[in-house]
Amino acid sequence: MKLIHTSDWHLGHTLYNYDRTEEQQAFLQQLAEIVEREQPDALLVSGDIYHYSSPSASVQKMYTEAMLEIHRRCPSMTIVVTAGNHDSSSKLEITQSLWESFGLHVVGSIQREEETIQWSRHIIEVTGKDGRPVGYVLPVPHVYPQNFPSPDPEMKREERMPYFFQTLLDETKRINTAGLPVVLMAHLAVTGSDTTGHTDLIGGMDYFPLNQLGTGYDYLALGHIHCPQTLKGSDGRARYCGTPYPVSFDETYPHSVSLVTVEPGKQPEIQDIRIENPWPCLTLPPEPLPFEEALQQLKDFPDDKRAYIRLNVLAENYLSPDCQERASEATRGKACRYCYIKLNRLQKESNEEQPHLSIQELKQQSPLEIARRYYQETTGESMDDELSLLLQEAMNQIHSSANE
């Protein structure tokens, strides 16, 4: 079975109030071209279609037109879309029945009927161009740990997710009498994954050992973590394809979609297909310099070069109040988009408080990370695991309620 694995589109995302429609449309156009060239059996989108749970009408239209165009480029291809933590599961499923007429399956939540899990809704048969089955895709959307269904009210919270994944894989094995490839989809953070550049930060995520996702799949198409990677210890079977374009300045790695060939019992063949971004994110200068030197590099930046710019400044104390205005003025008439100053403080020999963050950098922190910083600065001690867990559970409940 040949498939394209992508995730974390974050359509509607803005970067420091700059509209990113052009970049998002450029990605969707490239994806359509890749689909037309490769003619895969399936396209898998593992969550976070949108950046906001209530995307604008124009963003939803962009998504709809792109999916129709992608389907037109390869009508025989099965498309499977799952909801991520940024998506509203209920809103994503509104047009579920309509999309199925185009071979597109949308799974926003665990499918139930009278409290009974509808396993068949999570087992999608993929057919080739000749109409014969070539494999199965098992879509699992983002679900907070406490919300996984349980067959027994007494089942512990930490047992619910492993039960769900393994039962789903067992149900698939029961009907997969031909021994076809099985691809599992999930949107979550696996313990030990590389979170480089992730704006949610470690404090904003639940992490799960890979073995909690069960056994019996030939490939695990993951979403949620933005850095593309094949997970260690997975025998090459579990992968994050990463974001197709940078969602933050710290996502400095190449962005791509994954072309995957899966055969039962064999290690998948994985090829990265690079996505070109018309508006790269640049940190200028690459190494921090005093403000006046950094500002001069910004002034010397080519007038016609398109890029998002953050100014990389080294300072011992606070910057003067007019620094933002001067940096913004330096880009007047240029094609680039100035965003903010990344302030790097000179490290003193004594172990003093954590480096101060600018307002822009503070906005990129997760609520838990901010709480940890405040706790450290006010008590002089690190927040213990029990308190961190309580805060995280409270935030998960808020996110879960907001996305229902």
C-alpha positions as CSV (number, residue, x, y, z in Angstrom):
1,M,0.0,0.0,0.0
2,K,1.4,3.4,-1.0
3,L,0.4,6.4,1.0
4,I,1.1,10.0,1.7
5,H,1.3,10.9,5.4
6,T,0.9,14.5,6.4
7,S,-0.4,16.4,9.5
8,D,-0.5,19.6,11.5
9,W,-1.5,21.9,8.6
10,H,-2.7,24.6,11.1
11,L,-4.7,26.4,8.4
12,G,-5.6,29.8,9.6
13,H,-2.4,30.2,11.6
14,T,-1.0,33.8,11.7
15,L,2.5,34.7,12.7
16,Y,2.7,37.8,14.8
17,N,-0.5,39.0,13.2
18,Y,0.8,38.4,9.7
19,D,-1.7,36.6,7.4
20,R,-0.3,33.3,6.1
21,T,-2.9,32.4,3.5
22,E,-0.3,32.6,0.7
23,E,2.0,30.0,2.4
24,Q,-0.9,27.7,3.2
25,Q,-2.2,27.8,-0.3
26,A,1.3,27.2,-1.6
27,F,1.5,24.0,0.5
28,L,-1.9,22.8,-0.6
29,Q,-1.0,23.3,-4.2
30,Q,2.3,21.4,-3.8
31,L,0.4,18.6,-2.0
32,A,-2.0,18.3,-4.9
33,E,0.9,18.1,-7.3
34,I,2.6,15.4,-5.2
35,V,-0.7,13.4,-5.2
36,E,-1.0,13.7,-9.0
37,R,2.6,12.6,-9.5
38,E,2.7,9.7,-7.0
39,Q,-0.9,8.4,-7.4
40,P,-1.0,6.9,-3.9
41,D,-3.6,4.5,-2.5
42,A,-4.3,6.8,0.4
43,L,-3.7,10.3,1.8
44,L,-3.6,10.4,5.6
45,V,-4.0,13.7,7.5
46,S,-3.2,13.0,11.1
47,G,-4.8,16.0,12.9
48,D,-4.6,19.7,13.4
49,I,-6.2,20.6,10.1
50,Y,-7.0,24.0,11.5
51,H,-5.1,26.2,14.0
52,Y,-8.2,27.4,15.7
53,S,-11.3,25.4,16.7
54,S,-13.5,28.0,15.0
55,P,-11.8,28.8,11.7
56,S,-13.0,31.6,9.6
57,A,-15.2,31.0,6.5
58,S,-12.3,31.9,4.2
59,V,-10.0,29.3,5.9
60,Q,-12.7,26.6,5.7
61,K,-13.3,27.4,2.0
62,M,-9.5,27.1,1.4
63,Y,-9.6,23.6,3.0
64,T,-12.7,22.5,1.1
65,E,-11.4,23.7,-2.3
66,A,-8.0,22.1,-1.7
67,M,-9.5,18.7,-0.8
68,L,-11.7,18.7,-3.8
69,E,-8.7,19.5,-6.0
70,I,-6.6,16.8,-4.4
71,H,-9.4,14.3,-5.0
72,R,-9.6,15.4,-8.6
73,R,-5.9,14.7,-9.1
74,C,-6.3,11.1,-7.9
75,P,-10.0,10.0,-7.8
76,S,-9.2,6.4,-6.8
77,M,-7.3,7.6,-3.7
78,T,-8.8,7.1,-0.2
79,I,-8.4,10.2,2.0
80,V,-8.6,9.9,5.8
81,V,-8.7,13.0,8.0
82,T,-8.6,13.0,11.8
83,A,-9.1,15.8,14.3
84,G,-6.2,17.1,16.3
85,N,-6.2,19.0,19.6
86,H,-6.5,22.3,17.7
87,D,-9.6,21.2,15.8
88,S,-13.2,21.1,16.9
89,S,-14.2,17.5,16.6
90,S,-17.9,18.2,16.3
91,K,-17.5,20.9,13.7
92,L,-15.1,18.8,11.6
93,E,-17.6,16.0,11.5
94,I,-20.6,18.2,10.3
95,T,-19.9,17.4,6.6
96,Q,-18.7,13.9,7.3
97,S,-21.4,12.1,5.3
98,L,-21.0,14.5,2.4
99,W,-17.2,14.0,2.2
100,E,-17.6,10.2,2.1
101,S,-19.1,10.5,-1.4
102,F,-15.7,11.8,-2.5
103,G,-13.8,9.0,-0.8
104,L,-12.8,11.2,2.1
105,H,-13.3,9.9,5.6
106,V,-13.4,12.4,8.5
107,V,-13.1,11.1,12.0
108,G,-13.3,13.8,14.7
109,S,-14.2,11.7,17.7
110,I,-14.5,8.2,19.0
111,Q,-17.5,6.8,17.1
112,R,-20.2,5.5,19.4
113,E,-23.8,4.4,19.2
114,E,-25.8,4.1,22.4
115,E,-22.5,4.1,24.3
116,T,-21.2,1.2,22.2
117,I,-18.0,1.8,20.3
118,Q,-18.5,1.5,16.6
119,W,-15.2,-0.1,15.7
120,S,-16.1,-0.4,12.0
121,R,-16.0,3.5,11.8
122,H,-12.4,3.3,12.8
123,I,-11.5,0.6,10.3
124,I,-11.3,1.9,6.8
125,E,-10.6,-0.5,3.9
126,V,-8.4,1.0,1.2
127,T,-8.8,-0.2,-2.4
128,G,-6.4,0.1,-5.3
129,K,-7.2,1.4,-8.8
130,D,-8.6,-2.0,-9.7
131,G,-11.1,-1.9,-6.8
132,R,-9.4,-4.6,-4.9
133,P,-8.5,-4.1,-1.2
134,V,-4.8,-3.2,-0.6
135,G,-4.9,-2.5,3.2
136,Y,-6.6,-1.0,6.2
137,V,-6.3,2.5,7.8
138,L,-7.3,2.9,11.5
139,P,-8.0,6.5,12.2
140,V,-7.9,7.6,15.9
141,P,-8.4,11.4,16.5
142,H,-7.0,13.3,19.4
143,V,-8.6,12.3,22.6
144,Y,-7.7,13.4,26.1
145,P,-6.6,10.4,28.2
146,Q,-9.6,10.6,30.6
147,N,-12.0,10.7,27.6
148,F,-11.1,7.3,26.1
149,P,-14.1,5.0,26.4
150,S,-14.0,2.1,28.9
151,P,-15.9,-1.2,28.9
152,D,-15.7,-1.2,32.7
153,P,-16.5,1.8,34.9
154,E,-13.8,0.5,37.3
155,M,-11.1,0.6,34.6
156,K,-8.3,2.9,35.6
157,R,-7.7,6.1,33.6
158,E,-4.2,4.9,32.5
159,E,-5.6,1.6,31.2
160,R,-8.3,3.1,28.9
161,M,-6.1,4.3,26.0
162,P,-4.1,1.0,25.7
163,Y,-7.4,-0.9,25.8
164,F,-8.8,1.2,23.0
165,F,-5.8,0.9,20.7
166,Q,-5.2,-2.8,21.2
167,T,-8.9,-3.7,20.8
168,L,-9.1,-1.7,17.6
169,L,-6.0,-3.6,16.2
170,D,-7.5,-6.9,17.3
171,E,-10.8,-6.1,15.6
172,T,-8.8,-5.3,12.4
173,K,-6.9,-8.5,12.6
174,R,-10.1,-10.5,12.9
175,I,-11.4,-9.2,9.6
176,N,-8.1,-8.9,7.8
177,T,-8.1,-12.5,6.7
178,A,-5.9,-11.7,3.6
179,G,-3.1,-10.3,5.8
180,L,-3.1,-6.9,4.2
181,P,-1.1,-3.9,5.6
182,V,-2.5,-2.2,8.6
183,V,-1.8,1.6,9.2
184,L,-2.8,3.2,12.5
185,M,-3.3,6.9,12.8
186,A,-3.0,8.9,16.0
187,H,-2.6,12.5,17.2
188,L,-0.6,12.6,20.4
189,A,2.9,12.9,21.9
190,V,5.0,9.8,22.3
191,T,7.5,9.7,25.1
192,G,11.0,10.4,23.9
193,S,10.0,12.2,20.7
194,D,12.0,15.3,19.6
195,T,9.9,18.4,20.3
196,T,12.4,20.9,18.9
197,G,10.8,24.2,18.1
198,H,7.4,23.1,19.5
199,T,5.5,26.1,20.8
200,D,3.3,24.0,23.1
201,L,6.5,23.0,25.0
202,I,6.9,20.0,27.2
203,G,4.6,21.3,29.9
204,G,1.7,21.6,27.6
205,M,1.5,18.0,26.5
206,D,0.6,14.5,27.8
207,Y,3.2,12.0,26.8
208,F,2.6,8.3,26.2
209,P,4.9,5.3,25.8
210,L,4.8,3.8,22.4
211,N,3.8,0.5,23.7
212,Q,0.5,2.0,24.9
213,L,-0.6,2.2,21.2
214,G,-0.7,-1.5,20.9
215,T,0.8,-4.1,18.5
216,G,-0.3,-5.3,15.2
217,Y,0.2,-2.3,12.9
218,D,2.6,-2.1,10.0
219,Y,2.9,1.7,10.1
220,L,1.9,4.3,12.7
221,A,1.1,7.7,11.1
222,L,1.5,10.2,13.9
223,G,0.6,13.8,14.2
224,H,1.0,16.5,16.9
225,I,4.8,16.8,17.1
226,H,6.1,19.3,14.5
227,C,9.6,17.9,14.0
228,P,9.7,15.1,11.4
229,Q,11.1,11.9,12.8
230,T,10.9,8.1,12.8
231,L,10.7,7.0,16.4
232,K,13.5,5.1,18.0
233,G,12.5,1.6,19.1
234,S,9.7,1.4,16.6
235,D,11.6,-0.7,14.0
236,G,11.0,2.1,11.6
237,R,7.2,1.7,11.9
238,A,6.2,4.8,13.8
239,R,6.7,8.3,12.4
240,Y,5.8,12.0,12.8
241,C,5.7,13.5,9.4
242,G,5.9,17.0,10.9
243,T,4.4,20.3,9.8
244,P,4.5,21.3,6.1
245,Y,5.6,24.8,7.0
246,P,7.1,26.4,10.1
247,V,4.6,27.3,12.8
248,S,7.3,29.1,14.9
249,F,10.7,30.5,14.4
250,D,12.4,27.6,16.2
251,E,11.1,25.1,13.7
252,T,14.4,25.4,11.7
253,Y,14.3,21.9,10.2
254,P,13.2,21.1,6.7
255,H,9.4,20.7,6.2
256,S,7.9,17.9,4.2
257,V,5.3,15.3,3.7
258,S,6.1,11.6,3.9
259,L,5.7,9.1,1.0
260,V,5.3,5.7,2.6
261,T,5.2,2.2,1.0
262,V,3.8,-0.4,3.5
263,E,4.0,-4.1,3.1
264,P,2.8,-6.6,5.8
265,G,5.5,-7.7,8.2
266,K,8.2,-5.5,6.5
267,Q,9.8,-2.2,7.6
268,P,8.0,0.6,5.7
269,E,9.9,2.5,3.0
270,I,9.8,6.2,3.8
271,Q,10.7,9.1,1.6
272,D,10.5,12.8,2.6
273,I,9.1,15.1,-0.1
274,R,10.2,18.7,0.7
275,I,7.6,21.5,0.8
276,E,8.9,24.9,-0.3
277,N,7.8,27.9,1.7
278,P,7.6,31.3,0.0
279,W,8.0,33.0,3.3
280,P,10.8,31.4,5.4
281,C,11.3,32.3,9.0
282,L,14.8,33.8,9.6
283,T,16.6,34.7,12.8
284,L,18.9,37.6,12.1
285,P,21.7,37.5,12.9
286,P,22.1,33.7,13.4
287,E,24.1,34.3,16.6
288,P,23.0,37.1,19.0
289,L,24.7,40.5,18.7
290,P,24.3,43.8,20.6
291,F,21.2,45.7,19.4
292,E,23.0,48.3,17.2
293,E,25.0,45.6,15.3
294,A,21.9,43.4,14.9
295,L,19.9,46.4,13.7
296,Q,22.5,47.2,11.1
297,Q,22.2,43.6,9.7
298,L,18.4,44.2,9.5
299,K,19.0,47.4,7.6
300,D,21.3,45.6,5.2
301,F,18.8,42.8,4.6
302,P,17.9,42.7,0.8
303,D,14.9,44.9,0.0
304,D,13.2,42.4,-2.3
305,K,13.8,39.2,-0.2
306,R,10.6,37.8,1.4
307,A,11.0,36.4,4.9
308,Y,9.7,36.7,8.5
309,I,12.4,38.2,10.6
310,R,13.1,38.1,14.3
311,L,16.0,40.1,15.5
312,N,18.5,38.2,17.6
313,V,19.9,40.6,20.3
314,L,22.4,40.1,23.1
315,A,22.0,42.5,26.1
316,E,23.2,42.7,29.6
317,N,20.2,44.7,30.8
318,Y,16.9,45.8,29.4
319,L,16.7,47.3,25.9
320,S,15.5,50.9,25.5
321,P,11.8,51.4,24.9
322,D,12.2,52.5,21.3
323,C,14.0,49.4,20.1
324,Q,10.9,47.7,18.7
325,E,10.0,50.9,16.8
326,R,13.5,51.3,15.4
327,A,13.6,47.7,14.3
328,S,10.2,48.0,12.6
329,E,11.3,51.2,10.9
330,A,14.4,49.5,9.5
331,T,12.2,47.3,7.4
332,R,10.0,50.0,6.0
333,G,9.8,49.6,2.2
334,K,11.3,46.1,2.4
335,A,9.5,42.9,1.3
336,C,10.4,41.2,4.6
337,R,8.1,41.0,7.6
338,Y,9.6,42.0,10.9
339,C,8.2,40.2,13.9
340,Y,10.0,40.7,17.2
341,I,13.2,40.9,19.1
342,K,14.6,37.7,20.6
343,L,16.4,38.9,23.7
344,N,19.4,36.9,24.9
345,R,20.8,38.1,28.3
346,L,24.5,37.8,29.1
347,Q,24.9,34.9,31.5
348,K,26.4,35.9,34.9
349,E,28.6,33.5,36.8
350,S,26.2,33.2,39.7
351,N,23.1,31.0,39.4
352,E,20.6,33.8,39.3
353,E,16.9,33.7,38.2
354,Q,15.9,32.4,34.8
355,P,16.4,34.7,31.9
356,H,13.6,37.3,31.4
357,L,11.4,36.9,28.4
358,S,10.0,39.5,26.1
359,I,6.3,39.9,25.8
360,Q,6.4,38.3,22.4
361,E,8.3,35.3,23.7
362,L,6.1,35.0,26.8
363,K,3.1,34.6,24.4
364,Q,4.7,31.5,22.9
365,Q,4.9,29.8,26.3
366,S,2.3,27.2,27.5
367,P,0.3,28.1,30.6
368,L,2.0,25.3,32.5
369,E,5.4,26.6,31.6
370,I,4.5,30.1,32.8
371,A,3.2,28.7,36.0
372,R,6.5,26.7,36.5
373,R,8.5,29.8,35.9
374,Y,6.5,31.8,38.4
375,Y,6.7,29.1,41.0
376,Q,10.5,28.9,40.5
377,E,11.0,32.6,40.8
378,T,8.7,33.1,43.8
379,T,9.7,30.0,45.9
380,G,13.2,29.3,44.6
381,E,12.3,25.7,44.0
382,S,11.1,23.6,41.1
383,M,7.4,22.7,40.9
384,D,6.9,19.1,42.0
385,D,5.4,16.5,39.7
386,E,2.2,16.2,41.6
387,L,1.3,19.9,41.4
388,S,2.4,19.9,37.7
389,L,0.0,17.0,37.0
390,L,-2.9,18.7,38.8
391,L,-2.4,21.9,36.7
392,Q,-2.1,19.9,33.5
393,E,-5.3,18.0,34.2
394,A,-7.1,21.2,34.8
395,M,-5.9,22.7,31.5
396,N,-6.8,19.5,29.7
397,Q,-10.3,19.7,31.0
398,I,-10.6,23.4,29.8
399,H,-9.3,22.4,26.3
400,S,-11.6,19.4,26.2
401,S,-14.7,21.5,27.1
402,A,-13.7,24.2,24.5
403,N,-13.4,21.7,21.7
404,E,-16.7,19.8,22.4
